[in-house]
Amino acid sequence: MLILIGGLYLLFTKTANWRLIASSFGGAVLANLLFRTVLGIDTVPPLPWTLCSGALAYACFFMVTDPVSAPNDRPTQYIYGAFIGFMIVFFRYRAVFAGGVAFAILLGNTVGPSIEVFSKQFRAQRKARAARHRQVEGAAET
């Protein structure tokens, strides 16, 4: 309950980024539904237990939102948060140690800058393709 209160305080004061929090919880929900419901792996805890576990909530509110290691690019923030949330559930399911949350955050911090670079490149290429397409359409009309 205190983690939730502290997290809501961070959101209210705009200290924490809501995109990172929402996408982290979303990635955890996606992984839980994928592993437990779709793949039928019963060793993955039920969704309410996953969402109410203190480590996941603490990670989503306080660790994923660290402004130094989190990406600044908005679309990348969704990918980064979802990746960490997904990996938290995955490491809890597959790991033989209790540090799955910490390892998922470290892994996210490791790949976060690369995700941001690839995301920016992808959007720039898509924008250039759209501009070329508009030029071709404009030339065809004249």
The first five atom37 places (N, CA, C, CB, O) and aatype in JSON, in Angstrom:
{
  "aatype": [12, 10, 9, 10, 9, 7, 7, 10, 18, 10, 10, 13, 16, 11, 16, 0, 2, 17, 1, 10, 9, 0, 15, 15, 13, 7, 7, 0, 19, 10, 0, 2, 10, 10, 13, 1, 16, 19, 10, 7, 9, 3, 16, 19, 14, 14, 10, 14, 17, 16, 10, 4, 15, 7, 0, 10, 0, 18, 0, 4, 13, 13, 12, 19, 16, 3, 14, 19, 15, 0, 14, 2, 3, 1, 14, 16, 5, 18, 9, 18, 7, 0, 13, 9, 7, 13, 12, 9, 19, 13, 13, 1, 18, 1, 0, 19, 13, 0, 7, 7, 19, 0, 13, 0, 9, 10, 10, 7, 2, 16, 19, 7, 14, 15, 9, 6, 19, 13, 15, 11, 5, 13, 1, 0, 5, 1, 11, 0, 1, 0, 0, 1, 8, 1, 5, 19, 6, 7, 0, 0, 6, 16],
  "atom_mask": [
    [1, 1, 1, 1, 1],
    [1, 1, 1, 1, 1],
    [1, 1, 1, 1, 1],
    [1, 1, 1, 1, 1],
    [1, 1, 1, 1, 1],
    [1, 1, 1, 0, 1],
    [1, 1, 1, 0, 1],
    [1, 1, 1, 1, 1],
    [1, 1, 1, 1, 1],
    [1, 1, 1, 1, 1],
    [1, 1, 1, 1, 1],
    [1, 1, 1, 1, 1],
    [1, 1, 1, 1, 1],
    [1, 1, 1, 1, 1],
    [1, 1, 1, 1, 1],
    [1, 1, 1, 1, 1],
    [1, 1, 1, 1, 1],
    [1, 1, 1, 1, 1],
    [1, 1, 1, 1, 1],
    [1, 1, 1, 1, 1],
    [1, 1, 1, 1, 1],
    [1, 1, 1, 1, 1],
    [1, 1, 1, 1, 1],
    [1, 1, 1, 1, 1],
    [1, 1, 1, 1, 1],
    [1, 1, 1, 0, 1],
    [1, 1, 1, 0, 1],
    [1, 1, 1, 1, 1],
    [1, 1, 1, 1, 1],
    [1, 1, 1, 1, 1],
    [1, 1, 1, 1, 1],
    [1, 1, 1, 1, 1],
    [1, 1, 1, 1, 1],
    [1, 1, 1, 1, 1],
    [1, 1, 1, 1, 1],
    [1, 1, 1, 1, 1],
    [1, 1, 1, 1, 1],
    [1, 1, 1, 1, 1],
    [1, 1, 1, 1, 1],
    [1, 1, 1, 0, 1],
    [1, 1, 1, 1, 1],
    [1, 1, 1, 1, 1],
    [1, 1, 1, 1, 1],
    [1, 1, 1, 1, 1],
    [1, 1, 1, 1, 1],
    [1, 1, 1, 1, 1],
    [1, 1, 1, 1, 1],
    [1, 1, 1, 1, 1],
    [1, 1, 1, 1, 1],
    [1, 1, 1, 1, 1],
    [1, 1, 1, 1, 1],
    [1, 1, 1, 1, 1],
    [1, 1, 1, 1, 1],
    [1, 1, 1, 0, 1],
    [1, 1, 1, 1, 1],
    [1, 1, 1, 1, 1],
    [1, 1, 1, 1, 1],
    [1, 1, 1, 1, 1],
    [1, 1, 1, 1, 1],
    [1, 1, 1, 1, 1],
    [1, 1, 1, 1, 1],
    [1, 1, 1, 1, 1],
    [1, 1, 1, 1, 1],
    [1, 1, 1, 1, 1],
    [1, 1, 1, 1, 1],
    [1, 1, 1, 1, 1],
    [1, 1, 1, 1, 1],
    [1, 1, 1, 1, 1],
    [1, 1, 1, 1, 1],
    [1, 1, 1, 1, 1],
    [1, 1, 1, 1, 1],
    [1, 1, 1, 1, 1],
    [1, 1, 1, 1, 1],
    [1, 1, 1, 1, 1],
    [1, 1, 1, 1, 1],
    [1, 1, 1, 1, 1],
    [1, 1, 1, 1, 1],
    [1, 1, 1, 1, 1],
    [1, 1, 1, 1, 1],
    [1, 1, 1, 1, 1],
    [1, 1, 1, 0, 1],
    [1, 1, 1, 1, 1],
    [1, 1, 1, 1, 1],
    [1, 1, 1, 1, 1],
    [1, 1, 1, 0, 1],
    [1, 1, 1, 1, 1],
    [1, 1, 1, 1, 1],
    [1, 1, 1, 1, 1],
    [1, 1, 1, 1, 1],
    [1, 1, 1, 1, 1],
    [1, 1, 1, 1, 1],
    [1, 1, 1, 1, 1],
    [1, 1, 1, 1, 1],
    [1, 1, 1, 1, 1],
    [1, 1, 1, 1, 1],
    [1, 1, 1, 1, 1],
    [1, 1, 1, 1, 1],
    [1, 1, 1, 1, 1],
    [1, 1, 1, 0, 1],
    [1, 1, 1, 0, 1],
    [1, 1, 1, 1, 1],
    [1, 1, 1, 1, 1],
    [1, 1, 1, 1, 1],
    [1, 1, 1, 1, 1],
    [1, 1, 1, 1, 1],
    [1, 1, 1, 1, 1],
    [1, 1, 1, 1, 1],
    [1, 1, 1, 0, 1],
    [1, 1, 1, 1, 1],
    [1, 1, 1, 1, 1],
    [1, 1, 1, 1, 1],
    [1, 1, 1, 0, 1],
    [1, 1, 1, 1, 1],
    [1, 1, 1, 1, 1],
    [1, 1, 1, 1, 1],
    [1, 1, 1, 1, 1],
    [1, 1, 1, 1, 1],
    [1, 1, 1, 1, 1],
    [1, 1, 1, 1, 1],
    [1, 1, 1, 1, 1],
    [1, 1, 1, 1, 1],
    [1, 1, 1, 1, 1],
    [1, 1, 1, 1, 1],
    [1, 1, 1, 1, 1],
    [1, 1, 1, 1, 1],
    [1, 1, 1, 1, 1],
    [1, 1, 1, 1, 1],
    [1, 1, 1, 1, 1],
    [1, 1, 1, 1, 1],
    [1, 1, 1, 1, 1],
    [1, 1, 1, 1, 1],
    [1, 1, 1, 1, 1],
    [1, 1, 1, 1, 1],
    [1, 1, 1, 1, 1],
    [1, 1, 1, 1, 1],
    [1, 1, 1, 1, 1],
    [1, 1, 1, 1, 1],
    [1, 1, 1, 0, 1],
    [1, 1, 1, 1, 1],
    [1, 1, 1, 1, 1],
    [1, 1, 1, 1, 1],
    [1, 1, 1, 1, 1]
  ],
  "atom_positions": [
    [[0.82, -1.18, 0.0], [0.0, 0.0, 0.0], [0.88, 1.26, 0.0], [-0.94, -0.01, 1.21], [0.56, 2.26, -0.66]],
    [[1.98, 1.21, 0.74], [2.88, 2.37, 0.77], [3.56, 2.6, -0.57], [3.94, 2.18, 1.86], [3.8, 3.74, -0.96]],
    [[3.86, 1.52, -1.29], [4.45, 1.68, -2.62], [3.47, 2.38, -3.54], [4.86, 0.31, -3.2], [3.87, 3.26, -4.3]],
    [[2.21, 2.0, -3.49], [1.18, 2.63, -4.31], [1.02, 4.11, -3.95], [-0.15, 1.9, -4.14], [0.91, 4.95, -4.84]],
    [[1.01, 4.42, -2.67], [0.89, 5.81, -2.23], [2.09, 6.62, -2.72], [0.77, 5.89, -0.69], [1.94, 7.73, -3.23]],
    [[3.29, 6.07, -2.54], [4.5, 6.76, -3.01], [4.51, 6.93, -4.52], [0.0, 0.0, 0.0], [4.92, 7.98, -5.02]],
    [[4.06, 5.91, -5.25], [4.0, 6.01, -6.7], [3.0, 7.04, -7.17], [0.0, 0.0, 0.0], [3.26, 7.78, -8.11]],
    [[1.85, 7.09, -6.51], [0.85, 8.1, -6.86], [1.36, 9.51, -6.55], [-0.45, 7.84, -6.12], [1.06, 10.45, -7.28]],
    [[2.12, 9.64, -5.48], [2.74, 10.94, -5.16], [3.7, 11.36, -6.27], [3.48, 10.87, -3.81], [3.72, 12.52, -6.68]],
    [[4.51, 10.41, -6.75], [5.44, 10.73, -7.84], [4.69, 11.14, -9.1], [6.35, 9.53, -8.13], [5.12, 12.05, -9.81]],
    [[3.58, 10.47, -9.39], [2.77, 10.85, -10.55], [2.13, 12.22, -10.36], [1.7, 9.8, -10.82], [2.11, 13.03, -11.28]],
    [[1.6, 12.48, -9.17], [0.93, 13.75, -8.9], [1.9, 14.92, -8.99], [0.29, 13.72, -7.52], [1.54, 16.0, -9.48]],
    [[3.12, 14.73, -8.53], [4.12, 15.8, -8.58], [4.87, 15.83, -9.91], [5.11, 15.65, -7.44], [5.77, 16.64, -10.1]],
    [[4.5, 14.95, -10.82], [5.12, 14.82, -12.15], [6.62, 14.54, -12.07], [4.88, 16.1, -12.95], [7.39, 14.94, -12.94]],
    [[7.01, 13.85, -11.01], [8.39, 13.42, -10.86], [8.64, 12.17, -11.69], [8.73, 13.17, -9.38], [9.72, 11.99, -12.26]],
    [[7.65, 11.3, -11.75], [7.74, 10.06, -12.51], [6.95, 10.2, -13.81], [7.22, 8.85, -11.68], [5.96, 10.92, -13.87]],
    [[7.4, 9.52, -14.83], [6.76, 9.56, -16.14], [5.69, 8.47, -16.2], [7.81, 9.36, -17.28], [5.99, 7.3, -16.01]],
    [[4.46, 8.86, -16.46], [3.36, 7.89, -16.47], [3.49, 6.87, -17.6], [2.03, 8.62, -16.58], [3.01, 5.75, -17.47]],
    [[4.14, 7.26, -18.71], [4.3, 6.33, -19.83], [5.13, 5.11, -19.42], [4.94, 7.04, -21.02], [4.83, 3.98, -19.79]],
    [[6.18, 5.37, -18.67], [7.05, 4.28, -18.22], [6.32, 3.38, -17.24], [8.32, 4.84, -17.58], [6.46, 2.16, -17.29]],
    [[5.55, 3.96, -16.35], [4.82, 3.17, -15.36], [3.76, 2.32, -16.04], [4.18, 4.08, -14.29], [3.67, 1.12, -15.81]],
    [[2.95, 2.95, -16.89], [1.86, 2.23, -17.56], [2.4, 1.13, -18.47], [1.01, 3.2, -18.37], [1.85, 0.03, -18.5]],
    [[3.45, 1.43, -19.21], [3.97, 0.41, -20.12], [4.66, -0.73, -19.37], [4.95, 1.04, -21.1], [4.65, -1.86, -19.85]],
    [[5.24, -0.45, -18.21], [5.84, -1.52, -17.41], [4.78, -2.47, -16.89], [6.65, -0.94, -16.24], [4.92, -3.69, -16.99]],
    [[3.71, -1.91, -16.35], [2.6, -2.75, -15.91], [1.97, -3.48, -17.09], [1.54, -1.92, -15.17], [1.59, -4.65, -16.99]],
    [[1.85, -2.78, -18.23], [1.29, -3.41, -19.43], [2.14, -4.56, -19.93], [0.0, 0.0, 0.0], [1.6, -5.59, -20.34]],
    [[3.46, -4.41, -19.91], [4.34, -5.5, -20.32], [4.23, -6.69, -19.39], [0.0, 0.0, 0.0], [4.29, -7.84, -19.84]],
    [[4.06, -6.42, -18.1], [3.89, -7.52, -17.14], [2.57, -8.24, -17.36], [3.97, -6.98, -15.69], [2.5, -9.46, -17.3]],
    [[1.52, -7.48, -17.63], [0.21, -8.09, -17.92], [0.29, -8.92, -19.19], [-0.88, -7.0, -18.06], [-0.22, -10.05, -19.22]],
    [[0.91, -8.38, -20.23], [1.05, -9.11, -21.49], [1.81, -10.42, -21.29], [1.76, -8.24, -22.53], [1.39, -11.47, -21.79]],
    [[2.92, -10.37, -20.57], [3.71, -11.57, -20.34], [2.93, -12.58, -19.52], [5.02, -11.23, -19.65], [2.96, -13.78, -19.8]],
    [[2.23, -12.1, -18.5], [1.46, -13.01, -17.66], [0.36, -13.69, -18.46], [0.85, -12.26, -16.47], [0.19, -14.91, -18.36]],
    [[-0.37, -12.92, -19.25], [-1.44, -13.51, -20.06], [-0.88, -14.46, -21.12], [-2.25, -12.42, -20.74], [-1.46, -15.51, -21.39]],
    [[0.25, -14.1, -21.7], [0.86, -14.97, -22.71], [1.3, -16.29, -22.1], [2.05, -14.26, -23.35], [0.97, -17.36, -22.62]],
    [[2.05, -16.22, -21.0], [2.59, -17.44, -20.41], [1.51, -18.29, -19.74], [3.66, -17.09, -19.41], [1.47, -19.5, -19.93]],
    [[0.64, -17.66, -18.98], [-0.32, -18.42, -18.18], [-1.56, -18.82, -18.99], [-0.75, -17.62, -16.97], [-1.99, -19.97, -18.91]],
    [[-2.12, -17.89, -19.75], [-3.38, -18.17, -20.45], [-3.15, -18.82, -21.81], [-4.17, -16.87, -20.62], [-3.75, -19.85, -22.12]],
    [[-2.29, -18.22, -22.61], [-2.1, -18.72, -23.98], [-1.26, -19.99, -23.99], [-1.42, -17.65, -24.86], [-1.65, -20.99, -24.6]],
    [[-0.12, -19.96, -23.31], [0.77, -21.12, -23.31], [0.43, -22.14, -22.22], [2.2, -20.67, -23.13], [0.95, -23.26, -22.26]],
    [[-0.42, -21.79, -21.28], [-0.86, -22.72, -20.25], [0.2, -23.11, -19.23], [0.0, 0.0, 0.0], [0.18, -24.23, -18.72]],
    [[1.12, -22.21, -18.92], [2.18, -22.5, -17.96], [1.65, -22.15, -16.57], [3.5, -21.7, -18.29], [1.52, -20.97, -16.23]],
    [[1.35, -23.16, -15.78], [0.73, -22.94, -14.48], [1.7, -22.46, -13.42], [0.07, -24.19, -14.01], [1.27, -22.01, -12.35]],
    [[3.0, -22.54, -13.67], [3.96, -22.07, -12.66], [4.06, -20.54, -12.63], [5.33, -22.67, -12.93], [4.63, -19.97, -11.7]],
    [[3.53, -19.88, -13.66], [3.45, -18.42, -13.64], [2.29, -18.05, -12.72], [3.26, -17.81, -15.09], [1.19, -18.57, -12.9]],
    [[2.51, -17.17, -11.75], [1.44, -16.83, -10.81], [0.26, -16.16, -11.51], [1.98, -15.92, -9.72], [0.42, -15.61, -12.59]],
    [[-0.91, -16.21, -10.9], [-2.08, -15.53, -11.5], [-1.84, -14.03, -11.63], [-3.33, -15.79, -10.64], [-1.0, -13.45, -10.95]],
    [[-2.59, -13.41, -12.52], [-2.41, -11.99, -12.82], [-2.57, -11.08, -11.6], [-3.4, -11.57, -13.89], [-1.75, -10.19, -11.42]],
    [[-3.58, -11.26, -10.76], [-3.67, -10.37, -9.58], [-2.44, -10.47, -8.67], [-4.92, -10.7, -8.77], [-1.99, -9.46, -8.13]],
    [[-1.9, -11.67, -8.5], [-0.72, -11.82, -7.66], [0.47, -11.12, -8.31], [-0.41, -13.32, -7.43], [1.26, -10.47, -7.62]],
    [[0.59, -11.25, -9.62], [1.7, -10.6, -10.32], [1.62, -9.09, -10.17], [1.69, -10.99, -11.81], [2.63, -8.43, -9.9]],
    [[0.43, -8.53, -10.34], [0.29, -7.08, -10.27], [0.42, -6.53, -8.86], [-1.04, -6.67, -10.84], [0.86, -5.4, -8.67]],
    [[0.07, -7.32, -7.88], [0.11, -6.84, -6.49], [1.39, -7.2, -5.77], [-1.06, -7.4, -5.72], [1.55, -6.89, -4.59]],
    [[2.3, -7.83, -6.45], [3.57, -8.15, -5.8], [4.35, -6.86, -5.59], [4.4, -9.18, -6.64], [4.39, -6.0, -6.46]],
    [[4.95, -6.75, -4.44], [5.64, -5.51, -4.1], [6.81, -5.19, -5.01], [0.0, 0.0, 0.0], [7.05, -4.03, -5.32]],
    [[7.53, -6.22, -5.45], [8.71, -5.97, -6.27], [8.33, -5.38, -7.63], [9.5, -7.26, -6.47], [9.0, -4.47, -8.11]],
    [[7.27, -5.88, -8.24], [6.84, -5.34, -9.53], [6.39, -3.89, -9.38], [5.71, -6.19, -10.14], [6.78, -3.03, -10.16]],
    [[5.56, -3.63, -8.38], [5.07, -2.27, -8.17], [6.22, -1.32, -7.84], [4.04, -2.23, -7.04], [6.28, -0.21, -8.37]],
    [[7.14, -1.75, -7.0], [8.29, -0.92, -6.66], [9.12, -0.62, -7.9], [9.16, -1.6, -5.58], [9.53, 0.52, -8.13]],
    [[9.36, -1.65, -8.7], [10.15, -1.46, -9.92], [9.45, -0.5, -10.88], [10.4, -2.82, -10.61], [10.09, 0.4, -11.43]],
    [[8.15, -0.68, -11.09], [7.43, 0.16, -12.05], [7.35, 1.61, -11.6], [6.03, -0.38, -12.26], [7.49, 2.52, -12.43]],
    [[7.14, 1.85, -10.32], [6.99, 3.22, -9.85], [8.32, 3.92, -9.6], [6.18, 3.23, -8.59], [8.44, 5.11, -9.88]],
    [[9.3, 3.21, -9.09], [10.51, 3.89, -8.6], [11.77, 3.61, -9.41], [10.74, 3.5, -7.19], [12.64, 4.47, -9.49]],
    [[11.88, 2.44, -10.01], [13.14, 2.1, -10.67], [13.1, 2.3, -12.18], [13.51, 0.66, -10.36], [14.06, 2.79, -12.76]],
    [[12.01, 1.93, -12.81], [11.9, 2.1, -14.26], [11.85, 3.58, -14.62], [10.66, 1.38, -14.8], [12.3, 3.97, -15.7]],
    [[11.31, 4.4, -13.74], [11.12, 5.82, -14.03], [12.35, 6.66, -13.73], [9.96, 6.35, -13.24], [12.28, 7.89, -13.77]],
    [[13.46, 6.04, -13.43], [14.69, 6.79, -13.15], [15.03, 7.65, -14.37], [15.87, 5.82, -12.81], [15.24, 7.11, -15.46]],
    [[15.1, 8.96, -14.21], [15.3, 9.83, -15.38], [16.68, 9.7, -16.03], [15.09, 11.25, -14.98], [16.84, 10.08, -17.19]],
    [[17.64, 9.17, -15.32], [18.98, 9.05, -15.89], [19.06, 7.89, -16.88], [20.02, 8.87, -14.78], [19.66, 8.02, -17.94]],
    [[18.46, 6.76, -16.53], [18.59, 5.57, -17.38], [17.41, 5.39, -18.33], [18.73, 4.35, -16.51], [17.53, 4.64, -19.3]],
    [[16.29, 6.03, -18.09], [15.12, 5.88, -18.96], [15.3, 6.71, -20.23], [13.82, 6.29, -18.21], [15.92, 7.77, -20.19]],
    [[14.77, 6.23, -21.35], [14.88, 6.99, -22.6], [14.05, 8.28, -22.54], [14.43, 6.14, -23.78], [13.06, 8.35, -21.82]],
    [[14.46, 9.26, -23.3], [13.75, 10.54, -23.37], [12.72, 10.58, -24.48], [14.74, 11.66, -23.56], [11.77, 11.36, -24.42]],
    [[12.89, 9.76, -25.48], [12.01, 9.71, -26.64], [10.69, 9.03, -26.23], [12.69, 8.94, -27.82], [10.69, 7.92, -25.71]],
    [[9.57, 9.7, -26.48], [8.26, 9.2, -26.01], [7.91, 7.81, -26.54], [7.18, 10.16, -26.4], [7.56, 6.94, -25.74]],
    [[7.98, 7.56, -27.85], [7.64, 6.2, -28.31], [8.57, 5.13, -27.73], [7.69, 6.16, -29.84], [8.15, 4.0, -27.47]],
    [[9.81, 5.49, -27.53], [10.76, 4.54, -26.98], [10.45, 4.24, -25.52], [12.19, 5.07, -27.1], [10.73, 3.13, -25.05]],
    [[9.88, 5.18, -24.81], [9.52, 4.95, -23.41], [8.52, 3.82, -23.28], [8.96, 6.23, -22.79], [8.6, 3.02, -22.34]],
    [[7.58, 3.73, -24.2], [6.61, 2.63, -24.17], [7.3, 1.29, -24.37], [5.53, 2.84, -25.23], [7.02, 0.32, -23.66]],
    [[8.18, 1.23, -25.34], [8.89, -0.02, -25.64], [9.78, -0.41, -24.46], [9.75, 0.12, -26.92], [9.78, -1.57, -24.05]],
    [[10.51, 0.54, -23.93], [11.42, 0.31, -22.8], [10.66, -0.21, -21.58], [12.18, 1.61, -22.45], [11.06, -1.21, -20.97]],
    [[9.57, 0.45, -21.23], [8.79, 0.03, -20.07], [8.16, -1.34, -20.27], [0.0, 0.0, 0.0], [8.19, -2.18, -19.37]],
    [[7.6, -1.57, -21.45], [6.98, -2.87, -21.73], [8.02, -3.98, -21.71], [6.26, -2.85, -23.07], [7.74, -5.09, -21.24]],
    [[9.2, -3.7, -22.22], [10.28, -4.7, -22.21], [10.63, -5.09, -20.78], [11.53, -4.15, -22.95], [10.76, -6.27, -20.47]],
    [[10.78, -4.1, -19.91], [11.15, -4.41, -18.53], [10.02, -5.16, -17.83], [11.49, -3.11, -17.76], [10.28, -6.14, -17.12]],
    [[8.78, -4.73, -18.0], [7.65, -5.44, -17.39], [7.55, -6.87, -17.87], [0.0, 0.0, 0.0], [7.32, -7.78, -17.07]],
    [[7.73, -7.07, -19.16], [7.69, -8.42, -19.73], [8.81, -9.28, -19.15], [7.8, -8.37, -21.27], [8.6, -10.43, -18.76]],
    [[10.01, -8.71, -19.09], [11.16, -9.47, -18.59], [11.05, -9.78, -17.1], [12.45, -8.7, -18.86], [11.56, -10.8, -16.65]],
    [[10.39, -8.93, -16.33], [10.2, -9.22, -14.91], [9.4, -10.5, -14.75], [9.49, -8.06, -14.2], [9.78, -11.37, -13.97]],
    [[8.31, -10.62, -15.47], [7.49, -11.84, -15.38], [8.26, -13.03, -15.93], [6.16, -11.67, -16.15], [8.2, -14.12, -15.36]],
    [[8.98, -12.84, -17.02], [9.75, -13.94, -17.6], [10.83, -14.44, -16.64], [10.38, -13.5, -18.92], [10.96, -15.65, -16.44]],
    [[11.59, -13.54, -16.05], [12.65, -13.95, -15.14], [12.09, -14.56, -13.86], [13.55, -12.78, -14.79], [12.71, -15.47, -13.3]],
    [[10.97, -14.1, -13.4], [10.35, -14.73, -12.24], [9.93, -16.15, -12.56], [9.14, -13.92, -11.77], [10.01, -17.04, -11.71]],
    [[9.49, -16.37, -13.78], [9.05, -17.7, -14.19], [10.24, -18.63, -14.43], [8.19, -17.61, -15.46], [10.21, -19.78, -14.0]],
    [[11.28, -18.16, -15.09], [12.39, -19.02, -15.49], [13.59, -19.0, -14.56], [12.83, -18.64, -16.83], [14.38, -19.95, -14.57]],
    [[13.76, -17.98, -13.77], [14.98, -17.84, -12.96], [14.91, -18.73, -11.72], [15.19, -16.37, -12.55], [13.83, -19.06, -11.23]],
    [[16.07, -19.09, -11.23], [16.16, -19.9, -10.02], [16.51, -19.03, -8.82], [17.2, -21.01, -10.18], [16.76, -19.55, -7.73]],
    [[16.52, -17.73, -9.01], [16.84, -16.81, -7.93], [15.75, -15.75, -7.83], [18.23, -16.15, -8.15], [14.96, -15.58, -8.76]],
    [[15.7, -15.06, -6.72], [14.63, -14.1, -6.47], [14.92, -12.73, -7.08], [14.41, -13.95, -5.0], [14.07, -11.85, -6.98]],
    [[16.05, -12.53, -7.7], [16.44, -11.23, -8.22], [16.0, -10.97, -9.64], [0.0, 0.0, 0.0], [16.67, -10.24, -10.36]],
    [[14.9, -11.55, -10.07], [14.44, -11.36, -11.44], [14.1, -9.93, -11.76], [0.0, 0.0, 0.0], [14.31, -9.48, -12.89]],
    [[13.57, -9.2, -10.79], [13.2, -7.81, -11.02], [14.45, -6.96, -11.26], [12.4, -7.26, -9.81], [14.51, -6.18, -12.21]],
    [[15.42, -7.13, -10.41], [16.66, -6.35, -10.56], [17.36, -6.68, -11.88], [17.61, -6.61, -9.38], [17.86, -5.78, -12.55]],
    [[17.38, -7.95, -12.24], [18.03, -8.34, -13.49], [17.28, -7.79, -14.69], [18.13, -9.87, -13.58], [17.9, -7.37, -15.67]],
    [[15.95, -7.77, -14.64], [15.16, -7.22, -15.75], [15.44, -5.73, -15.91], [13.66, -7.47, -15.51], [15.53, -5.24, -17.04]],
    [[15.56, -5.02, -14.81], [15.85, -3.58, -14.89], [17.25, -3.35, -15.43], [15.69, -2.91, -13.51], [17.45, -2.45, -16.25]],
    [[18.2, -4.12, -14.98], [19.56, -3.99, -15.51], [19.6, -4.29, -17.0], [20.53, -4.91, -14.77], [20.29, -3.6, -17.76]],
    [[18.88, -5.31, -17.42], [18.83, -5.65, -18.84], [18.15, -4.52, -19.63], [18.08, -6.98, -19.05], [18.6, -4.17, -20.72]],
    [[17.08, -3.97, -19.08], [16.41, -2.84, -19.74], [17.32, -1.63, -19.86], [0.0, 0.0, 0.0], [17.33, -0.96, -20.88]],
    [[18.07, -1.35, -18.8], [19.0, -0.22, -18.84], [20.13, -0.46, -19.84], [19.59, 0.04, -17.46], [20.68, 0.49, -20.39]],
    [[20.46, -1.71, -20.06], [21.51, -2.05, -21.02], [21.04, -1.85, -22.46], [21.97, -3.48, -20.82], [21.76, -1.29, -23.28]],
    [[19.83, -2.31, -22.75], [19.34, -2.23, -24.13], [18.55, -0.96, -24.42], [18.48, -3.43, -24.44], [18.25, -0.67, -25.58]],
    [[18.22, -0.18, -23.39], [17.43, 1.04, -23.57], [18.01, 2.02, -24.57], [0.0, 0.0, 0.0], [17.28, 2.47, -25.46]],
    [[19.3, 2.37, -24.47], [19.85, 3.3, -25.46], [19.8, 2.76, -26.9], [21.29, 3.63, -25.11], [19.57, 3.51, -27.84]],
    [[19.99, 1.47, -27.06], [19.92, 0.87, -28.4], [18.49, 0.92, -28.93], [20.42, -0.59, -28.38], [18.27, 1.21, -30.11]],
    [[17.52, 0.65, -28.06], [16.12, 0.74, -28.48], [15.8, 2.16, -28.94], [15.18, 0.31, -27.32], [15.09, 2.35, -29.93]],
    [[16.3, 3.14, -28.22], [16.04, 4.54, -28.57], [16.65, 4.89, -29.93], [16.59, 5.48, -27.49], [16.0, 5.55, -30.74]],
    [[17.87, 4.46, -30.18], [18.53, 4.74, -31.46], [17.77, 4.07, -32.6], [20.0, 4.25, -31.44], [17.5, 4.71, -33.62]],
    [[17.42, 2.79, -32.45], [16.71, 2.07, -33.51], [15.33, 2.66, -33.75], [16.59, 0.58, -33.17], [14.87, 2.74, -34.89]],
    [[14.66, 3.08, -32.68], [13.33, 3.67, -32.81], [13.4, 4.99, -33.58], [12.71, 3.9, -31.43], [12.57, 5.24, -34.46]],
    [[14.38, 5.82, -33.27], [14.53, 7.09, -33.98], [14.88, 6.86, -35.45], [15.61, 7.96, -33.32], [14.36, 7.56, -36.33]],
    [[15.75, 5.9, -35.73], [16.12, 5.59, -37.11], [14.91, 5.08, -37.89], [17.26, 4.55, -37.15], [14.71, 5.46, -39.04]],
    [[14.12, 4.21, -37.27], [12.95, 3.66, -37.93], [11.95, 4.76, -38.29], [12.27, 2.61, -37.03], [11.42, 4.78, -39.4]],
    [[11.71, 5.67, -37.36], [10.77, 6.75, -37.63], [11.31, 7.71, -38.7], [10.47, 7.52, -36.35], [10.54, 8.21, -39.52]],
    [[12.62, 7.95, -38.69], [13.21, 8.83, -39.71], [13.11, 8.19, -41.09], [14.69, 9.12, -39.37], [12.81, 8.88, -42.07]],
    [[13.34, 6.89, -41.18], [13.22, 6.2, -42.47], [11.78, 6.21, -42.96], [13.72, 4.76, -42.36], [11.52, 6.4, -44.14]],
    [[10.85, 5.99, -42.04], [9.44, 5.99, -42.42], [9.0, 7.38, -42.89], [8.58, 5.53, -41.24], [8.22, 7.49, -43.83]],
    [[9.5, 8.42, -42.23], [9.19, 9.79, -42.62], [9.77, 10.11, -44.0], [9.73, 10.78, -41.58], [9.11, 10.76, -44.82]],
    [[11.0, 9.65, -44.26], [11.63, 9.88, -45.56], [10.87, 9.14, -46.67], [13.11, 9.42, -45.54], [10.69, 9.67, -47.76]],
    [[10.43, 7.9, -46.38], [9.66, 7.14, -47.36], [8.34, 7.85, -47.68], [9.38, 5.72, -46.85], [7.93, 7.91, -48.84]],
    [[7.69, 8.38, -46.65], [6.43, 9.09, -46.87], [6.66, 10.35, -47.7], [5.77, 9.45, -45.53], [5.84, 10.68, -48.56]],
    [[7.76, 11.05, -47.46], [8.07, 12.25, -48.24], [8.34, 11.89, -49.69], [9.29, 12.99, -47.64], [7.87, 12.59, -50.6]],
    [[9.08, 10.82, -49.93], [9.33, 10.37, -51.31], [8.03, 9.97, -52.0], [10.32, 9.19, -51.33], [7.83, 10.25, -53.18]],
    [[7.15, 9.31, -51.25], [5.88, 8.88, -51.8], [5.02, 10.09, -52.18], [5.13, 8.0, -50.79], [4.36, 10.07, -53.22]],
    [[5.03, 11.13, -51.36], [4.28, 12.36, -51.67], [4.87, 13.03, -52.9], [4.29, 13.34, -50.47], [4.13, 13.58, -53.71]],
    [[6.21, 13.0, -53.06], [6.83, 13.61, -54.23], [6.43, 12.86, -55.5], [8.37, 13.63, -54.08], [6.14, 13.47, -56.53]],
    [[6.41, 11.55, -55.41], [6.04, 10.74, -56.58], [4.59, 10.99, -56.94], [6.27, 9.23, -56.31], [4.26, 11.13, -58.12]],
    [[3.71, 11.06, -55.95], [2.3, 11.34, -56.23], [2.12, 12.74, -56.81], [1.47, 11.19, -54.95], [1.31, 12.93, -57.72]],
    [[2.87, 13.71, -56.28], [2.79, 15.09, -56.79], [3.27, 15.17, -58.23], [0.0, 0.0, 0.0], [2.69, 15.91, -59.03]],
    [[4.33, 14.43, -58.56], [4.86, 14.44, -59.93], [3.9, 13.75, -60.88], [6.24, 13.76, -59.98], [3.8, 14.15, -62.04]],
    [[3.19, 12.73, -60.41], [2.24, 12.0, -61.27], [1.01, 12.85, -61.57], [1.82, 10.67, -60.6], [0.42, 12.71, -62.64]],
    [[0.62, 13.73, -60.66], [-0.56, 14.55, -60.87], [-0.29, 15.67, -61.87], [-1.03, 15.14, -59.56], [-1.23, 16.13, -62.52]],
    [[0.96, 16.11, -62.01], [1.24, 17.23, -62.92], [1.53, 16.78, -64.31], [2.38, 18.03, -62.42], [1.78, 17.6, -65.18]]
  ]
}
